[in-house]
Amino acid sequence: MTIQPFDKSNRQYIAEAAQLLIDCFPQAYSDCAYDEMTHILEDEKLAFMAVENNHLIGFVGAMPQYGMTGWELHPLAVRENFRGRRIGTELVAALEKAATQKGCITMFLGTDDEFGKTSLSDTDLYDDTYTKIENIKNLHKHPFAFYQKVGYKIVGVIPDANGIGKPDIWMAKRIN
């Protein structure tokens, strides 16, 4: 397995990445995965891919925000049968290194809880917000735990971002 900058000219990798978006996030990309890949691969953005046996098994992207000092990690996707092998960790590390070289100080991301996978779902996050964030529980393999393992901290939530009781969990990490 190799981690490398996303080959924007390789249609096979773009198609495999679009399918991976659908597989990982069907609620968001089932009808617009190719458009999203076009957006992810725009020139000013960063994208890295994990390749094994000439097939894409994961990828990560980021876009500059706040000038060049804050970058939003979006998205991170790894084929389900390859998870737990440090591929996501290596993709994020490659992305962070490249973003640092472009002036990034803080990498941030939103990780939605649309399906009740954390204790922050199905509750009123306008009431006792910070206590609920401090005591967050992972109820069913929500990705916030992965991001914590690679150094990201929860810095806030957007209550009801995806509907009542369905927050977006904001995380960030100083990388430079």
N, C-alpha and C positions, 0 to 999 in steps of 0.2 A: 504494500500500500504506500502511495506517495501523496504528499500534500504539496500543491503547487498553485500558482495563480490560475484563476479560471481562464481556460482557453476560449475566448469569446468568439473565435472563428470556427469552432468545432460544433457543428449542428447536432451531432450525436449527443455530446455532453449537455448541450442546451436542452434537448428533448428529454434526456434522462433527468436533468434537474427539474424541469417543468413537471414531469411525472412524479418526482419525489415531493414536490410542493403539494401536489394533489393527494399523495399518499399520507403525508404528514399533517396537512391542514385542509382537509376536504371542505370544511365549512367556509373557508376563506378563498380557496383558489380553484375549486372544481371547474369553474367556467372562465378563468382568466389567468391560468398558470403561465402561458407563453408571454402574455403581456407583462406579467410580473417579472419574468426572467429578463425581458427587454429593459425594464426599469432597473433591476438589480445590476445589470451589466453595463450601465451607462458609464462613460469615460471617467467622470470625476469620482466614481465610487470604487470600492475595493471588493473583490470577491476571490475566494480560494476554494479549491475543490480537492476532495480525496478520491483517488483513482486506484482501482485494483483490477488487474486483468483487462485493462482498456475499457473499464466501465466506471461511471461515476457512482460512488457509494455515499457521498455526502458533500455538502458545500455550505459556505457561510458568506455573508455579505455585510457591508457597512457603508453608510453614507455620511458625508460631513454635515454637521450642524453647528451653529454658533461660530461661524467662520470655519476654522479648521481645528479648533481646540476640543470640541465635543463631537463625537461620532456615534451614530446610532447603529448598533449591531442589528441587522435584519436581512434575511432570516438565518437561522441555523437549522439544517435538516440533515439527518443521517438515516440511511436505510435501517429499518427495524432490526433486521437480522445481523446488522453490524454494530449495534449499540452496545455499550459496555466494554468497548475495546480501545478507549481513549481517542477515538477518531474525532469526536466533538472537541475534546480538550486540545488536540493538536491543531484543528482548524481554527479555534478561537485564538490560540497562541500565535499562529502565523498571521492572522488578521490584526491582532494587537500590535505585533512587531511592525507590520507595514504601516498601520495607522500612526504609530509613534513617529515613524520617519516622515510623515506628512504633517506633523505638528499636533497630533492628538494628545490631549492631557487626560480626558475622561471619555471612556466608552460607556454607553448606556443602552438600555433595551427595555422594552415592554414585553411581559409574558402574561398573556391573557389567561384568566380562569373562567372559561365559558361553560365548563362541564362539571363543576363541583369538586374539583380535585384538591382544593385547599380549604382550610378553615376560614378563609376570607370570602368564600362564595356564600351565597344565600344568607347574608347578614347585612345589617345596616352599617356600612363603613363610615357613615357620617357621625355615628355615635361611638365614642371611645376609640377613635381611629388608631392612634399610636399604640395603645395596649394590644389591640387586635393584630397589628403588624408585628409587634414584638413577640407575640405568642403564636405566630403562624404555625400551622401543622400541615404537613403534606399527607393528604388522605389517599391519594392514588397516583403516584408517579408523576407529579407535576414537575415541569422542567426548572422551576425556581431552585430546586435542590442541586441540580447540575451546575447552574450558574454560581451558586454559593460555593461549591467545591472548587471552582476555578477563580474564586476571589471576588465575585460580585456581591454587593450588599443591597438589600431592599432599601430604597430611598423614598418610597411613597407608593400610593395607589391612586388610581382613578376609579372611584366607586361607580358602579353601574355602567361602566364604559361600553359593555357589550349587552346591556339589558339589566333589568333590576336583579341585583344579587350576583352580577357577573363582572367582576372588576378586572382592570388591567394592573398588573403588579410591575412597578418600575424599579429597575435595578441599575447600579452603576459601579464602576471601578476606575480608580486613578491608575493609568497605565504608564505615565511618564512623570 
